[in-house]
Amino acid sequence: MAASTSRTRLQYLLHLAQDNLDFRLPEIKALLALRGKPFHPGEHFKEKAPFWCLDGLCEDDVRGIMARSVCAKSAFELWGHGQTHSELRTSLLTYPSENMTPFLHKDSTYKINVYTFNKTLEFPDRIKRINALEYLPFEGTVSLKSSQHIFCLLEDYGTDPNNIPDDPYYIYFGRWIADGQRELIRSHSVKNRHFIGNTSMDAGLSFIMANHARVKENDLVFDPFVGTGSLLVACSHFGAYVCGIDIDYNTIHGRGRSSRTNQKWRGPDENIRANLRQYGKEKMYVDVMVSDASKSVWREAALFDAIITDPPYGIRESTRRTGSHKDVTKPADGIYLESHVPVSQAYHLSDIFTDLLNFSALHLVIGGRLVYWLPVYRPEYCEETVPLNPCLRLISNCEQMLSSHTSRRLITMEKIKEPEEFDSLAHLADPRFSPYQGHNAFREKYFSGVNKRCCKEENKSDFNGE
């Protein structure tokens, strides 16, 4: 690496994507934690801004973040910044020369890019800005195709596309370090996935969840509502061994009706294992099995480094568990006929999350993380509705809007201690998350909102004479 050990006062600039804004900070913090580094933002840090300045890092730390992040677009070693080009010049001229020298010598090749956020510059204006940097002591040769070093002038014109100023609010100049992993969103798109279902998780969100969970090489990751395995695909990409369960026999075995347009039935090799094979990660596949998440089949021990899941909400996928409300004679435990098919009944959301937190408290290793989606009715949401557990610490709570009145929140929790008792964990879940807050409120008010919108559209059509 060209950087010298004598280089001092290094600061790095992250350029972040302007989608999934709530998810960006927890992702960067989690990736820094994997390297044992705290999050130290620079002066005037704004969480929703497209640019973040970070202190206390080395170039290897930044490269490590960018090798995994899907929220960050690019990272730069920051050489200068200011509200005007005059302030930028002053900042660059006072930047320590020992930090610049390794990249400006006469035997090097370089190029300078101009990037503007929320505004498009014509080519002559870009050239003008590059020429204005002539005060920098570049001694190397310009090479647009195969440059050793890439420098970038970045101008921030705010986030309001309807109110773009003539001059930028802020200007940065730095040396490009690395790009993020935004390409994973395209390469792992569910549109091109071998095996999908009605609720297969979006590729970008799957990788964000894996990063929030700090999934790393040789981890064992479990999904108790595995579905078509989108989360397992993301975790296996980062080197984790993956496994899961689901109560739906057809999904686990890749049978039944297809979710694809113009395809009635699933093909012979449509299954979760085939999805991992598609991305060259079949060796990370442990197994999946048909099982009821409310009735654990695992031995009472800390088994998993991370539990990542998207529980069913009862909207597009039903919430079911084995059991019956009827008085029926049950066989002795573990004794079933070969053709036995368990009866299923409704599995309320409040019970799902109680069981999920209790299961995680028992089966996560210390420091392991639980990452899951929590559906909420926005007008009545408050932080007190998030279920808690004394063995798990809440790390982050990020919102994804679904409609004006509903959303789902990505909850990340970390195990901080072992349960005091293994015999009964029913008391561990916070009782304030009642069945009404969980299951009835979300489903009933979700469909109520849908019906109201439909009625408005019908009235509008009648009024327009359509």
N, C-alpha and C positions, 0 to 999 in steps of 0.2 A: 504494500500500500504506500502511496506517495506521501501520505501525511507524516509529518515529523513529530517526534515525541516532545519537542520543545514548543510546539504550537500551543497557545494559551487563549483563554477567554472565548472558547468556541460556543456558539449558539446555533441552534438548528431551527429551520422553518418547515412546518408541515402545511401542505396544501391539501385540504379535505374536500370530499364530495359533498354537495349540498342536498343530499337525500339522507333519510334516516338520521336526522340531526340528533335526536336523543340518544342514539346508540354509539355515537362516535367517541365521546369521552370515556365511557366504561370500557370500550374496546382498547383504546390506546393505553389506559391505565392497566388493564389486564395483561397486555403484551409487554409493558414495561416491568410488571411484577414477575413475569416469567424470567426476566433477566436480572431480577433483584434490584431494580431501580425505581425510585419514587417518581411521581409526576410533579415536575417543577415548571409551571408555565412562566413565560416572560411577563414583563410589565404590560399592563392594559389588556390582559387576556379576556377574550369574549368567547364563550362556549359556542355560540351560534355562528361565529365568523368563519369565513372560508380559509383563513390563515392563522396558524398558531405558532408562537415562538416558544421553544423549549430550552431549558437550561439544565446543566448537570449531566449531560450525556456525552458519549464518545461516538465516533462514526460507526463502530460495530453495533452499538445499541440501536442506532437509527436504521441501519441496514436490517437488523433483526426484526424491527417493527414492520418495516416495509415489505419484508419477505412474507408477511402474513396478513397485513391489514387490508380489508376491502372497503374501509371507510376513508382511508387516506389515498390521495392520488399520487403525490410526489413529495420528496423530502430534499431539502437543500441545506448546505452549510451557509449560514447567514453572514454576509460580509458587511452589509450596510442597509439602512432603512431610514425613512423620513416621510413627512407629510407632503413634501415638495421635492422636485428634482434637485433643488439647491441644498436642501437638508440631506438628501441622499448623498450628494457629492461630498459634503462635509463629513458625513458618517463614514464613507468609504476611504477618504483620505486619512482618517484617524484610526482606521483598522490596522492592527499590528502587521507590519510587513512580513514578519516571519511566518504568519499564517497564510499569506498570499504566495510567497516565493516558490514553494514546491510546484505550483501549478502555472507559473508565468514564465518559466525560463525558455530560452530560445530554441531548445530542442523539442519542445512540446507542441502539440496541435490542439486547437480549441475552436469553439463556436459560441455565439451568444444568441439565445432565443428571447423573444419578447412575448409575455403572456399577460392578457388583460382579463380580469374577472368582471362579468356583467357589461362588457362593452367590446365592440369589434373595431380594431384599428386597421386602416388601409395600409398596404405594403409600404408606401413611401413614408408614412408616419413611423412605422416600425424601424425602418432604416435610419430615420432621423434620430430616434432614441438610442440606437446602437452607436451611431457616430458621436453622440453626445457623451459617450463613456470613454472618449479618447484620453482622458486624464489618468486612466488606469494603466499601470506599467506592463502591458502585455508585450512580450518579446517573441512569443511563439508564432506559428503559422496557422492561419485560418483554414479549417477543413470542415466543410459542411457534411460530408458523408462518413468520415471515419475519424472524428476528433477524439483525442484522449480525454479532454476535459470539456464539460458543457456548463456554461454559465447562463443564468436566466434573470431577466428583469421582469418583475411581476408588479402589476398595477391593480389595486383594488378599488373598484368603482361602486362598492356597496352591494346590497342584496335586493334592491327594489328595481325591477326591470321597467317600471313605469316612471321612474324618477332618476335617470342616469345623469350624473353631473358631468360638466365639461372637463374638469380636472379630477384625477384620482384622489380618493380619501387618504390612501397610503401607498407607498412604493417600497419594494424590497429588491435587493440584488444578492445573489448567492451562487454557490457552486452546486450543481445537481449531484445528489448522492444516489438516489434510487427511486423507482416507481413502486406504487402499491400493487395489490393483487386484484384490481378491478376486472381484469381479464377473466377471472374465475367465474364471474357472474354470467358471462357469455358462454364460456366453455362448458360449464356445468348446468346450463339452463334446462329446466324441466321439459321444455319444448322438444329437446333432443334426447331426453332420458329414455332409456330402454323400457323401464317399468314405472308407471305413474298411477296415481289415484286421484280422486276428487279433491283431496286436501293436501297433496304433496307440497312440502315447504319450498318456497322460493329459494333459489340457490344463494343469492346474496345474504338473505336472512339466516340461512343455514350456516354459512361461514362466520357470520357475526356471532351467532350463538356459540359456535365452537371456540371462537376467540374469547368471548365473555367467560366461558368455562375454563379457559387456560389449558385447553387440550394440547398435549404435547406427545412426542414420540414415545411409544411403548406404554402409554396409558391404556387402561381398560375403561371403555365408555359404554354406558347402558341407556337404552331408551325404552321405558315401560309402555309406551303407546307408539310403537315403531312404525305402523302404517306401511308405506312403501319405502321407508328407509332413507329419506332425503338427509336426515341429520347424521345418519351413519356414514353416508358418502362424504359429507363435509369433514367429519372427525377423522375418517381414514386418510383423507388427503394430508392431514397434519401428522400422520404416523401412528395414530391410535388404533388399538384393537377394538372392534365394535361388536355389540350384541344387543338383542332386544326381544321384546315380547309384544303380542297383540292378541286380543280376544277374537279377532276376525279370522276364521280358518281360511277363507278364500283369499284374503290379502296375504297372509303368511305363505300360502302355497301357490300364489299367483294364478288362482283359478277364478272363474265367474266372468261377469260382464266387464268389458274394457271401458276405461274412462276416456278413450280417444274417440274423436269424431271419425265416423265411417269405419269403425271397427267394433263388431258386436261382442266378440269374446276375446279374452286374453290368450296370447300365444303360448306355446309349450315352454318357452324359456323366459317368461316374464316373471321375475322374482327379484328379491332384494340382492341376492348373491350376484345375479347378472348385472345389476346396477354397479356394484363395486368392480366387477370384471370389466365393465365398459371403460372405467377410468384407470385400469391397471392396479387396482387395490384389493383384489380378491384375497391376497394373502393376509390382509388385516381383518377379514371376516371370520368371526368366531362362530356365531350361529344365531338364528332367531327361532322362536317357538310359539305355539299357540298357548296362551296362558292368561289368567285373569289378574290384572294389576291389583285388585282388592284382596287377593289371597296369595301372598308371597310363597314362592316355592324355593327360595334361597335360604341357605343356612345362615344363622344369625352371626354375621361377621362383617367387618368392613372389607368390601370386595372391589368397589368401583372408585376410580379416580375422578370420574365426572358422571353425572346423570343429566341428560339433555332430552327434553321432550316437548311435544305439543299436544296436550290432552284434548280429547274431543269435547266440543261445546254443546253438542246436541242440535246444531244448525244444519250443516251439510253431512255430518257423521253422527250417528246415534251414540249416546252414552249408555253402555251396557256392562253388566257384570253378571257372573253366574249366581243363581239363587232363584227363589220363588217366594211369592207372598202367600201361596197356598200351603195348607198343612199336608205335606206329603211324607211318606215313609222314606227315610234316607238310608242307604246302605252304610255299613261300617266304613270308617275312614280308610281310604285307599283301596276299597273294594268296589269295582265297577264292572259292568258287563262290557265285552269287547266292543259292542256297538253303542255304548252309552254316549249320549250327547247331552251335556248339561243344559238345564233350563236357564234362561237369562232374564234379568229384570233391570229396571231403570237404575242408573248409577249417577246420583246427583253430583253436581259440580262441587258442592261443599264437601262431600265425602271423597271425591277424587283428590282434592287438594290436601285434605287431612291425611289420607292414606299416602299420598306422594311425599309429603314432608316427613311423616313418620318413617317411611321406607328409607328416605335419604338420610335421616338422622342415624339410622341403624347401619346402612350398607355403604355409605361414603367413607373414604379414608379421611383422617384429619387433614384439613386444608383442601379437600375435594369440594367441587362446586356443583350445585343444582341450578340448572337454567331451564325455565319453563315459561309458557304463555298463560296469562291470566285474563280472561274476558271481563270487561266491566261495562256498566251502564253509566255513561259519562256524567249526566246531570246529578247523579247521586254518589259518584265516586269520591272517596277520600282515602288518604294513606292508611287509615285505620282498618280498611277493608282487606288489606293484603295479609294473608295468613302468615303467622309466625311460628317459630319453634325454638325452644331454648337451646337446642344444639346447633342451630343454624343462624348465622349473622347475615342480615340483608346487606348486599353489596351495591346493587343498582336496581332501578325501577324505571324502565323506558317505555314510552307510549307509542303505539302505532295506531293511527286513526283508521277506523273502518267506515264510519259514517258520522253524521253530525251528532248522533246520540250514543254511538257505541264505539268502543275501541278495545284493543287488547294490549296488555302490558307485559314486556319481557322482564321477568323477575330473575335476578341472580343472587344466590345465597351461598355461603361458604360454611362448611362444617367446622366448628370451633371446639367441640368437646364430644365425648362419647355419652350416650344415654346412660343414666344411672341404673336403669333396670332394663333387661332384655325381655322379660316375661310379658310386660304390658306397656305399650307405647301410646295407648289411647289418650292419656292425659297430656301428652306432649304438645299437641296442636292447640293453637290459640282458639278458645271457644267463641271469640267475637265474630269469627267468619261463619255466620249462620247459614243454614240452607236457603233462606229467603234471599240473602245478599248474594249467594253464589249462583244457585241454579235457577230458581223461579224468576228472580228479578231480571237477569240477563236475557233469558229465553223469551219470557212473556213480553218484555219491553222492546226486545229486538223485533219480534214479529209485529208488535203494536206499531212500531215506527214504520215498518215495511208497509203495513196496511194503510196507514195514514198517507204515505207517499203515493201509493197506488190510487187511493181515492182522489187525491189532488190532481193526479195526471188524468183520471177519468173525467173529472169536472172540467179540467182545462180543455180536454178534447171535445166535450159536449159544447162548451162555450164557443169554441172555434168552428163548430159545425162539422167536425171531422168524423 
